[in-house]
């Protein structure tokens, strides 16, 4: 299979929500400079979603003479833009932030006291699965279980072939834990369809996210989120989740995450929490739906094309 990560899914949504006559005049390259050739006859845009520290970005961004290769740089968060500005002095006059969008806003699940608590984790294995599994070892309540959809398959067959072996010990650990169900890869459509089966989305990240589409999808479904303040997570998630402080002491972060899960399980049924989750879902539906994001892109692209022709 071909890659079906957040980058590919967001690009698909862009093509569904922006006018074809506009997109026909634009060449959009996602994340890796040169992945799509520069087209001198079009407006060339680098839609940057990868973190500033990725090895395959250093040669291009480290050479300021190359910054003029693209007419515009679109970043998926202010955090991402500020990192590229600080480390590479990306020109502000040709940079813009347009955040990711979401398409799924299902009827929210109302948790009732005493119901089983199901945790969702669907992030790639190098982003914090080790911390999550250690946290689950501290969860002794048989009412709390975690489904883990973690795999390298999301980036395609070739990526999985070259990278999956190094995570097999983690997968095996997940399969052995009595309160963890290791499921592995499922396409994003499956995750969205089953999102409301879950009460908590838990992501103790050890990877500097530039946005985090999976957190956005959980928030948009009205799921209670437990995460940390690493990378752009605080920008994407705003005031809605329970935050655990990021630490490079992963054992401590795992213990803190376990405490957050235990506490959440005790108050999740309370009216003020359910009201909070209702307002959370309204917020993301209003500001992150793809109709709104498509309009942002359309306005930006039409303006950039008009400026180019002037």
C-alpha positions as CSV (number, residue, x, y, z in Angstrom):
1,X,0.0,0.0,0.0
2,X,1.0,3.6,-0.5
3,X,1.5,6.0,2.5
4,X,-1.8,7.1,4.2
5,X,-0.5,9.3,7.0
6,X,-1.8,12.7,8.0
7,X,0.1,14.4,5.2
8,X,-1.5,12.4,2.5
9,X,-5.0,12.6,4.1
10,X,-4.8,16.3,4.5
11,X,-3.7,16.7,0.9
12,X,-6.7,14.7,-0.2
13,X,-9.1,16.9,1.7
14,X,-7.4,20.0,0.2
15,X,-8.3,18.8,-3.3
16,X,-11.9,18.1,-2.2
17,X,-12.4,21.6,-0.7
18,X,-10.5,24.0,-3.0
19,X,-11.6,24.9,-6.5
20,X,-10.1,23.0,-9.3
21,X,-9.4,26.1,-11.3
22,X,-7.3,27.4,-8.4
23,X,-5.4,24.1,-7.8
24,X,-4.6,23.8,-11.5
25,X,-2.4,26.9,-11.2
26,X,-0.6,25.6,-8.1
27,X,2.2,23.1,-7.5
28,X,2.1,21.8,-3.9
29,X,4.9,19.8,-2.5
30,X,4.4,18.3,1.0
31,X,7.1,18.4,3.7
32,X,10.1,17.2,1.7
33,X,11.6,19.8,-0.7
34,X,11.9,18.3,-4.2
35,X,9.5,15.5,-3.6
36,X,7.3,17.1,-6.3
37,X,9.3,19.0,-9.0
38,X,9.2,22.8,-9.2
39,X,6.9,23.9,-12.0
40,X,8.0,27.4,-13.2
41,X,4.6,27.9,-14.9
42,X,2.8,27.5,-11.5
43,X,2.7,28.9,-8.0
44,X,5.1,26.6,-6.1
45,X,4.2,25.9,-2.5
46,X,6.0,23.8,0.1
47,X,3.4,22.7,2.6
48,X,5.7,22.0,5.6
49,X,4.4,19.4,8.1
50,X,7.7,17.7,9.1
51,X,9.7,18.9,12.1
52,X,12.7,21.3,11.7
53,X,15.1,18.6,13.0
54,X,14.4,15.9,10.4
55,X,17.6,14.8,8.6
56,X,16.1,15.0,5.1
57,X,15.4,18.7,5.5
58,X,18.8,20.0,6.6
59,X,20.5,20.3,3.2
60,X,17.7,22.3,1.7
61,X,16.8,24.6,4.6
62,X,20.3,25.0,5.7
63,X,21.1,26.7,2.4
64,X,19.4,30.1,2.4
65,X,19.9,30.4,-1.4
66,X,17.4,27.6,-1.8
67,X,14.7,29.4,0.1
68,X,13.6,31.2,-3.0
69,X,12.9,27.9,-4.8
70,X,9.3,28.1,-3.5
71,X,7.0,31.1,-3.8
72,X,5.3,30.3,-0.4
73,X,5.8,28.1,2.6
74,X,2.7,26.9,4.4
75,X,3.1,25.6,8.0
76,X,0.6,23.5,9.8
77,X,1.1,25.3,13.2
78,X,2.7,28.4,14.6
79,X,5.1,26.2,16.5
80,X,6.3,24.6,13.3
81,X,6.7,28.0,11.6
82,X,8.6,29.5,14.5
83,X,11.0,26.6,14.6
84,X,11.8,27.0,10.9
85,X,12.1,30.8,11.3
86,X,14.5,30.4,14.3
87,X,16.7,27.7,12.9
88,X,16.7,28.5,9.2
89,X,15.6,32.1,8.9
90,X,12.7,31.3,6.6
91,X,11.5,34.5,5.0
92,X,8.4,35.7,6.9
93,X,7.0,37.5,3.9
94,X,6.5,34.2,2.1
95,X,5.3,32.2,5.0
96,X,1.8,31.5,6.3
97,X,0.2,29.2,8.9
98,X,-2.9,27.2,7.9
99,X,-3.7,24.5,10.4
100,X,-5.0,21.0,9.6
101,X,-8.6,20.3,9.2
102,X,-11.0,17.5,10.3
103,X,-13.9,15.8,8.6
104,X,-15.4,13.6,11.4
105,X,-17.6,15.0,14.1
106,X,-19.6,12.0,15.3
107,X,-22.3,12.0,17.9
108,X,-20.4,12.1,21.2
109,X,-20.4,9.1,23.5
110,X,-21.7,10.0,27.0
111,X,-19.8,8.2,29.7
112,X,-21.8,6.9,32.7
113,X,-20.3,6.0,36.0
114,X,-19.4,2.3,36.2
115,X,-19.1,1.8,32.5
116,X,-15.9,0.2,31.2
117,X,-13.3,2.8,30.2
118,X,-11.7,2.2,26.8
119,X,-8.5,4.0,25.9
120,X,-7.4,4.7,22.3
121,X,-3.8,5.1,21.2
122,X,-3.1,5.3,17.5
123,X,0.2,6.9,17.0
124,X,3.3,5.5,15.4
125,X,5.5,3.4,17.7
126,X,8.5,5.8,18.1
127,X,6.3,8.6,19.3
128,X,5.6,7.3,22.8
129,X,4.3,3.8,22.8
130,X,7.0,2.7,25.2
131,X,5.8,5.3,27.7
132,X,2.1,4.4,27.3
133,X,2.8,0.7,27.8
134,X,4.8,1.5,31.0
135,X,1.9,3.6,32.2
136,X,-0.6,0.8,31.6
137,X,1.5,-1.4,33.9
138,X,0.5,0.9,36.7
139,X,-3.2,0.6,35.9
140,X,-4.7,-2.2,38.0
141,X,-8.4,-1.3,37.6
142,X,-9.9,-4.2,35.4
143,X,-12.5,-1.7,34.1
144,X,-9.8,0.2,32.2
145,X,-8.3,-1.2,28.9
146,X,-6.4,0.3,26.1
147,X,-6.6,-0.5,22.3
148,X,-3.3,0.2,20.6
149,X,-3.3,0.9,16.8
150,X,0.4,1.4,16.3
151,X,2.4,0.4,13.3
152,X,4.8,1.7,10.6
153,X,2.4,0.5,7.9
154,X,0.7,4.0,7.8
155,X,3.8,5.2,5.8
156,X,3.5,2.5,3.2
157,X,4.8,-1.0,2.5
158,X,8.4,0.1,1.8
159,X,8.7,2.1,5.0
160,X,7.3,-0.8,7.0
161,X,9.7,-3.3,5.4
162,X,12.6,-1.1,6.2
163,X,11.6,0.0,9.7
164,X,9.1,-2.3,11.4
165,X,11.5,-4.8,12.9
166,X,13.0,-2.4,15.4
167,X,9.6,-2.1,17.1
168,X,8.6,-5.7,17.3
169,X,9.7,-5.9,20.9
170,X,7.3,-3.1,21.7
171,X,4.5,-4.8,19.9
172,X,5.2,-8.0,21.8
173,X,5.2,-6.2,25.1
174,X,1.8,-4.7,24.2
175,X,0.4,-8.1,23.3
176,X,1.5,-9.5,26.7
177,X,-0.1,-6.8,28.9
178,X,-3.5,-8.0,30.2
179,X,-5.1,-4.5,29.9
180,X,-3.8,-3.7,26.5
181,X,-5.2,-5.0,23.2
182,X,-2.6,-4.6,20.5
183,X,-4.4,-4.3,17.1
184,X,-1.7,-2.8,14.9
185,X,-2.5,-1.0,11.7
186,X,-6.0,0.1,10.7
187,X,-6.7,2.7,8.0
188,X,-7.8,6.2,9.3
189,X,-11.3,5.6,8.0
190,X,-11.6,2.7,10.4
191,X,-10.3,4.7,13.4
192,X,-12.8,7.5,12.7
193,X,-15.7,5.1,12.4
194,X,-14.8,3.6,15.8
195,X,-13.7,6.8,17.6
196,X,-16.8,7.0,19.7
197,X,-16.1,3.5,21.1
198,X,-13.5,5.2,23.3
199,X,-13.6,7.3,26.4
200,X,-10.0,8.4,26.6
201,X,-7.3,9.2,24.0
202,X,-3.9,8.9,25.7
203,X,-0.7,10.1,24.0
204,X,2.4,10.6,26.2
205,X,4.4,11.9,23.2
206,X,8.2,11.7,23.1
207,X,8.2,13.2,19.5
208,X,8.0,16.9,18.7
209,X,4.7,16.9,16.9
210,X,4.2,19.8,14.5
211,X,0.4,19.5,14.8
212,X,-0.9,15.9,15.6
213,X,-3.9,15.0,13.5
214,X,-4.8,12.0,15.7
215,X,-5.2,14.3,18.7
216,X,-7.4,16.7,16.6
217,X,-9.6,13.8,15.6
218,X,-10.1,12.6,19.2
219,X,-10.9,16.2,20.3
220,X,-13.3,16.6,17.5
221,X,-15.1,13.4,18.5
222,X,-15.5,14.7,22.1
223,X,-13.1,12.1,23.5
224,X,-11.3,13.1,26.7
225,X,-7.6,13.6,25.9
226,X,-4.6,13.0,28.1
227,X,-1.3,14.1,26.5
228,X,1.7,16.2,27.2
229,X,3.0,19.7,26.4
230,X,5.7,18.6,23.9
231,X,6.1,20.2,20.5
232,X,2.9,21.7,19.0
233,X,0.6,19.6,21.1
234,X,-0.3,22.5,23.4
235,X,-1.2,24.6,20.4
236,X,-3.4,22.0,18.7
237,X,-5.1,20.8,21.9
238,X,-5.3,24.2,23.6
239,X,-7.1,24.2,27.0
240,X,-9.1,21.0,26.4
241,X,-7.0,18.0,27.5
242,X,-5.4,16.9,30.7
243,X,-1.7,17.7,30.3
244,X,1.2,15.7,31.8
245,X,4.5,17.5,31.8
246,X,6.9,16.2,29.2
247,X,10.1,14.8,30.6
248,X,13.1,12.9,29.1
249,X,12.7,10.8,32.2
250,X,10.3,8.5,30.5
251,X,9.7,6.4,33.6
252,X,8.5,9.4,35.5
253,X,6.3,10.6,32.5
254,X,4.8,7.1,32.4
255,X,4.0,7.2,36.1
256,X,2.5,10.7,35.7
257,X,0.4,9.5,32.8
258,X,-0.9,6.5,34.8
259,X,-1.9,8.9,37.6
260,X,-3.8,11.1,35.0
261,X,-5.6,8.0,33.7
262,X,-6.6,6.9,37.2
263,X,-7.9,10.4,38.1
264,X,-9.8,10.8,34.8
265,X,-11.5,7.4,35.4
266,X,-12.8,8.8,38.7
267,X,-14.4,12.0,37.4
268,X,-15.2,11.2,33.8
269,X,-18.9,10.7,34.6
270,X,-19.3,14.1,36.3
271,X,-21.5,16.7,34.7
272,X,-18.9,19.4,34.5
273,X,-16.5,17.0,32.6
274,X,-19.3,16.0,30.2
275,X,-20.1,19.6,29.6
276,X,-16.5,20.3,29.0
277,X,-16.3,17.6,26.4
278,X,-19.5,18.9,24.7
279,X,-17.9,22.4,24.4
280,X,-14.7,20.8,23.2
281,X,-16.4,19.1,20.3
282,X,-18.3,22.3,19.4
283,X,-15.0,24.3,19.3
284,X,-13.2,21.9,17.0
285,X,-16.3,21.5,14.8
286,X,-16.5,25.3,14.4
287,X,-12.8,26.1,13.8
288,X,-11.3,23.0,12.3
289,X,-13.9,21.6,9.9
290,X,-12.6,21.3,6.3
291,X,-15.2,23.6,4.9
292,X,-13.6,26.4,6.9
293,X,-10.1,25.2,6.2
294,X,-10.9,24.9,2.5
295,X,-12.0,28.5,2.5
296,X,-8.8,29.6,4.2
297,X,-6.8,27.8,1.6
298,X,-8.9,29.2,-1.2
299,X,-8.5,32.7,0.0
300,X,-4.8,32.4,0.5
301,X,-4.2,30.7,-2.9
302,X,-6.3,33.2,-4.8
303,X,-4.4,36.1,-3.2
304,X,-1.0,34.6,-3.9
305,X,-1.9,33.9,-7.5
306,X,-3.2,37.5,-7.9
307,X,0.0,38.9,-6.4
308,X,2.1,36.7,-8.7
309,X,0.3,38.0,-11.8
310,X,0.6,41.6,-10.7
